[in-house]
């Protein structure tokens, strides 16, 4: 992966740590919804790696769909104004919805998404995030049912998380140490 690095990235969570925690979350979801089906909603693009691995760990009938909600663009801080770019393909009334996020940061994006989904009358609405960054939280009325890891207030890349669409394919999660200084060097 060295061929694509233009920034200093320090490894924070290894691929094995992520895999182990994802298996634990998958088992917990399987146990909670035993005898029922679930409707996983992967929030694009960042959660796609996590959602794919999580889906393999859930031993229940499942529907997998995608939503695209963004508040970052090419910045390193959330704009606080989420925009829905791709909605679900099917109605979700009466379904056990599980929103799968890559990271819970300020909370603005997820809060907007949850409000929209509640209006669609699901049977249950569960939130699962790979990463939680509580030091950045501005919206505090969000309940997260499953959290992979709590992380410090640093810019994170890898395993689906990006900086200006780069570094998503890193197999680990790392801190982008010099994002602000070198932003102009991206091509």
C-alpha positions as a Markdown table, in Angstrom:
| # | Residue | x | y | z |
|---|---|---|---|---|
| 1 | Unk | 0.0 | 0.0 | 0.0 |
| 2 | Unk | 3.0 | 2.3 | 0.1 |
| 3 | Unk | 2.5 | 3.2 | -3.5 |
| 4 | Unk | -0.5 | 5.4 | -2.8 |
| 5 | Unk | 0.7 | 7.2 | 0.4 |
| 6 | Unk | 1.4 | 10.9 | 0.1 |
| 7 | Unk | 0.8 | 11.6 | 3.8 |
| 8 | Unk | 2.1 | 10.3 | 7.1 |
| 9 | Unk | -0.3 | 7.7 | 8.4 |
| 10 | Unk | 0.2 | 5.9 | 11.7 |
| 11 | Unk | -1.6 | 2.6 | 12.3 |
| 12 | Unk | -4.2 | 2.8 | 15.1 |
| 13 | Unk | -6.2 | -0.4 | 14.6 |
| 14 | Unk | -5.0 | -3.4 | 12.7 |
| 15 | Unk | -7.0 | -5.5 | 10.3 |
| 16 | Unk | -7.1 | -8.4 | 12.8 |
| 17 | Unk | -8.5 | -6.1 | 15.6 |
| 18 | Unk | -11.2 | -4.8 | 13.2 |
| 19 | Unk | -12.1 | -8.4 | 12.1 |
| 20 | Unk | -12.3 | -9.7 | 15.7 |
| 21 | Unk | -14.5 | -6.8 | 16.8 |
| 22 | Unk | -16.8 | -7.1 | 13.7 |
| 23 | Unk | -17.3 | -10.8 | 14.5 |
| 24 | Unk | -18.3 | -9.9 | 18.1 |
| 25 | Unk | -20.8 | -7.3 | 16.9 |
| 26 | Unk | -22.2 | -9.7 | 14.3 |
| 27 | Unk | -22.8 | -12.3 | 17.0 |
| 28 | Unk | -24.6 | -9.8 | 19.2 |
| 29 | Unk | -26.9 | -8.7 | 16.4 |
| 30 | Unk | -27.6 | -12.4 | 15.5 |
| 31 | Unk | -28.5 | -13.0 | 19.2 |
| 32 | Unk | -30.7 | -9.9 | 19.5 |
| 33 | Unk | -32.8 | -10.6 | 16.4 |
| 34 | Unk | -32.9 | -14.4 | 16.6 |
| 35 | Unk | -35.9 | -15.7 | 14.6 |
| 36 | Unk | -36.3 | -12.4 | 12.7 |
| 37 | Unk | -34.9 | -10.8 | 9.6 |
| 38 | Unk | -32.8 | -7.6 | 9.5 |
| 39 | Unk | -32.4 | -4.8 | 6.9 |
| 40 | Unk | -28.9 | -3.5 | 6.9 |
| 41 | Unk | -28.5 | 0.1 | 5.6 |
| 42 | Unk | -24.9 | 0.7 | 4.6 |
| 43 | Unk | -24.0 | 4.4 | 4.7 |
| 44 | Unk | -21.9 | 5.1 | 1.6 |
| 45 | Unk | -19.1 | 5.3 | 1.0 |
| 46 | Unk | -17.1 | 4.9 | 4.2 |
| 47 | Unk | -19.1 | 2.1 | 5.8 |
| 48 | Unk | -18.9 | -0.3 | 2.8 |
| 49 | Unk | -15.9 | -2.3 | 4.0 |
| 50 | Unk | -17.4 | -2.6 | 7.5 |
| 51 | Unk | -20.9 | -3.4 | 6.3 |
| 52 | Unk | -19.6 | -6.1 | 4.0 |
| 53 | Unk | -17.7 | -7.8 | 6.8 |
| 54 | Unk | -20.5 | -7.3 | 9.3 |
| 55 | Unk | -23.1 | -8.8 | 7.0 |
| 56 | Unk | -21.0 | -12.0 | 6.7 |
| 57 | Unk | -21.0 | -12.3 | 10.5 |
| 58 | Unk | -24.8 | -12.0 | 11.0 |
| 59 | Unk | -26.5 | -15.4 | 10.8 |
| 60 | Unk | -30.1 | -14.1 | 10.0 |
| 61 | Unk | -32.2 | -13.5 | 6.9 |
| 62 | Unk | -31.0 | -10.1 | 5.6 |
| 63 | Unk | -31.6 | -7.4 | 3.1 |
| 64 | Unk | -28.7 | -5.1 | 2.4 |
| 65 | Unk | -29.3 | -1.6 | 0.9 |
| 66 | Unk | -27.3 | 1.6 | 0.6 |
| 67 | Unk | -27.7 | 5.3 | 1.3 |
| 68 | Unk | -25.3 | 8.0 | 0.5 |
| 69 | Unk | -25.2 | 10.8 | 3.0 |
| 70 | Unk | -22.4 | 13.3 | 3.2 |
| 71 | Unk | -21.2 | 16.3 | 5.2 |
| 72 | Unk | -17.5 | 16.2 | 4.5 |
| 73 | Unk | -16.7 | 16.6 | 0.8 |
| 74 | Unk | -12.9 | 17.2 | 0.6 |
| 75 | Unk | -12.6 | 18.9 | 4.0 |
| 76 | Unk | -11.2 | 17.3 | 7.2 |
| 77 | Unk | -14.1 | 18.6 | 9.3 |
| 78 | Unk | -17.8 | 18.0 | 8.9 |
| 79 | Unk | -19.8 | 20.9 | 7.4 |
| 80 | Unk | -22.7 | 20.0 | 9.7 |
| 81 | Unk | -25.1 | 20.1 | 6.7 |
| 82 | Unk | -25.9 | 16.5 | 5.6 |
| 83 | Unk | -27.1 | 15.9 | 2.1 |
| 84 | Unk | -28.8 | 12.6 | 1.0 |
| 85 | Unk | -27.4 | 11.7 | -2.4 |
| 86 | Unk | -28.8 | 8.1 | -2.7 |
| 87 | Unk | -31.9 | 6.8 | -1.0 |
| 88 | Unk | -33.0 | 3.2 | -0.3 |
| 89 | Unk | -34.4 | 1.1 | -3.1 |
| 90 | Unk | -37.2 | -0.4 | -1.2 |
| 91 | Unk | -39.8 | 0.6 | 1.5 |
| 92 | Unk | -38.7 | -0.2 | 5.1 |
| 93 | Unk | -42.0 | 0.0 | 7.0 |
| 94 | Unk | -42.1 | -2.8 | 9.6 |
| 95 | Unk | -38.5 | -3.8 | 9.1 |
| 96 | Unk | -35.7 | -4.3 | 11.7 |
| 97 | Unk | -33.4 | -1.5 | 10.3 |
| 98 | Unk | -29.7 | -1.5 | 11.2 |
| 99 | Unk | -27.9 | 1.6 | 10.1 |
| 100 | Unk | -24.2 | 0.7 | 9.5 |
| 101 | Unk | -21.9 | 3.8 | 9.8 |
| 102 | Unk | -18.2 | 4.1 | 9.5 |
| 103 | Unk | -17.7 | 6.8 | 12.1 |
| 104 | Unk | -19.9 | 8.8 | 14.4 |
| 105 | Unk | -18.3 | 12.2 | 14.6 |
| 106 | Unk | -20.3 | 15.5 | 15.1 |
| 107 | Unk | -23.5 | 13.5 | 14.9 |
| 108 | Unk | -25.2 | 15.8 | 12.3 |
| 109 | Unk | -25.2 | 13.3 | 9.5 |
| 110 | Unk | -26.5 | 10.4 | 11.5 |
| 111 | Unk | -29.1 | 12.5 | 13.3 |
| 112 | Unk | -30.6 | 13.6 | 10.0 |
| 113 | Unk | -30.5 | 10.1 | 8.6 |
| 114 | Unk | -32.2 | 8.6 | 11.7 |
| 115 | Unk | -35.0 | 11.3 | 11.6 |
| 116 | Unk | -35.7 | 10.4 | 8.0 |
| 117 | Unk | -35.8 | 6.6 | 8.7 |
| 118 | Unk | -38.1 | 7.0 | 11.7 |
| 119 | Unk | -40.7 | 8.7 | 9.4 |
| 120 | Unk | -40.7 | 5.4 | 7.4 |
| 121 | Unk | -42.1 | 3.4 | 10.4 |
| 122 | Unk | -39.6 | 0.6 | 10.8 |
| 123 | Unk | -40.3 | -2.1 | 13.4 |
| 124 | Unk | -36.9 | -1.3 | 15.1 |
| 125 | Unk | -34.1 | 1.2 | 14.3 |
| 126 | Unk | -30.6 | 0.1 | 15.4 |
| 127 | Unk | -27.4 | 2.0 | 15.0 |
| 128 | Unk | -24.0 | 0.2 | 14.5 |
| 129 | Unk | -20.9 | 2.3 | 14.0 |
| 130 | Unk | -17.3 | 1.0 | 13.4 |
| 131 | Unk | -15.8 | 4.1 | 15.1 |
| 132 | Unk | -17.1 | 6.6 | 17.6 |
| 133 | Unk | -15.4 | 9.9 | 18.1 |
| 134 | Unk | -17.2 | 11.4 | 21.2 |
| 135 | Unk | -14.9 | 14.4 | 21.6 |
| 136 | Unk | -16.3 | 15.9 | 18.4 |
| 137 | Unk | -20.0 | 15.2 | 19.2 |
| 138 | Unk | -22.3 | 18.2 | 18.7 |
| 139 | Unk | -25.6 | 16.2 | 18.5 |
| 140 | Unk | -26.1 | 14.3 | 21.7 |
| 141 | Unk | -29.4 | 12.7 | 21.3 |
| 142 | Unk | -28.2 | 9.7 | 19.3 |
| 143 | Unk | -28.2 | 6.2 | 20.7 |
| 144 | Unk | -25.6 | 3.9 | 19.3 |
| 145 | Unk | -26.4 | 0.2 | 19.9 |
| 146 | Unk | -23.2 | -1.2 | 18.6 |
| 147 | Unk | -19.8 | 0.5 | 18.6 |
| 148 | Unk | -16.6 | -1.1 | 17.3 |
| 149 | Unk | -14.1 | 1.3 | 18.8 |
| 150 | Unk | -14.0 | 4.7 | 20.5 |
| 151 | Unk | -11.3 | 6.8 | 18.9 |
| 152 | Unk | -9.6 | 10.1 | 19.8 |
| 153 | Unk | -10.2 | 13.4 | 18.0 |
| 154 | Unk | -7.7 | 12.8 | 15.1 |
| 155 | Unk | -8.4 | 12.5 | 11.4 |
| 156 | Unk | -8.8 | 8.8 | 10.5 |
| 157 | Unk | -8.4 | 7.0 | 7.2 |
| 158 | Unk | -8.4 | 3.4 | 6.1 |
| 159 | Unk | -10.9 | 0.5 | 6.0 |
| 160 | Unk | -13.4 | 2.6 | 4.1 |
| 161 | Unk | -12.6 | 6.0 | 5.6 |
| 162 | Unk | -11.0 | 8.5 | 3.3 |
| 163 | Unk | -9.2 | 11.8 | 2.9 |
| 164 | Unk | -10.4 | 13.4 | -0.4 |
| 165 | Unk | -11.3 | 9.9 | -1.7 |
| 166 | Unk | -7.9 | 8.5 | -0.9 |
| 167 | Unk | -6.8 | 5.7 | 1.5 |
| 168 | Unk | -10.2 | 3.9 | 1.7 |
| 169 | Unk | -8.5 | 0.6 | 0.7 |
| 170 | Unk | -6.0 | 0.5 | 3.5 |
| 171 | Unk | -6.6 | -2.7 | 5.4 |
| 172 | Unk | -6.2 | -1.0 | 8.7 |
| 173 | Unk | -7.4 | 2.2 | 10.4 |
| 174 | Unk | -4.8 | 4.9 | 10.9 |
| 175 | Unk | -4.3 | 8.6 | 11.8 |
| 176 | Unk | -3.6 | 11.0 | 9.0 |
| 177 | Unk | -0.9 | 13.0 | 10.7 |
| 178 | Unk | -0.4 | 15.8 | 8.2 |
| 179 | Unk | -3.8 | 16.3 | 6.4 |
| 180 | Unk | -3.9 | 20.0 | 6.9 |
| 181 | Unk | -0.3 | 20.8 | 6.0 |
| 182 | Unk | -0.3 | 18.7 | 2.7 |
| 183 | Unk | -3.8 | 19.1 | 1.4 |
| 184 | Unk | -2.5 | 21.1 | -1.6 |
| 185 | Unk | -0.3 | 18.1 | -2.6 |
| 186 | Unk | -3.2 | 15.9 | -3.5 |
| 187 | Unk | -3.6 | 15.3 | -7.3 |
